Amino acid sequence: MVLQAVADPIRWAVLATLAQSPRCVCRLQDQIPIAGNLLSYHLKVLREAGLVTTSRRGRWVDYALAHDAPERMRAALPGAQVAVSA
């Protein structure tokens, strides 16, 4: 499941962005210029793979890289250089 999640360039960009700091969807959308419904889909795939976490702040949902995401990606990609880190 991890390999499928990281194989998409949009999802990889989301992971790289979240590795810098947690962000709300509105900030992610500013940095990853795709339609809102597509961004929601990609975030759902990353959540289901356990690579991102969510927290609610009022009506906003903040996304963050899961604390074990870099290790899980390294384990799924043995020998590869995984540049996403928390």
Number of C-alpha atoms within 10 A of each C-alpha: 11 19 12 11 22 20 10 12 10 18 20 16 16 25 25 16 19 21 21 13 11 18 20 17 17 13 12 20 16 9 12 16 10 13 9 14 9 11 19 14 12 18 23 14 19 24 18 14 16 18 22 23 18 16 12 10 9 6 6 12 14 17 22 22 27 19 15 13 21 19 14 15 21 16 13 14 13 9 8 10 9 13 11 19 16 17
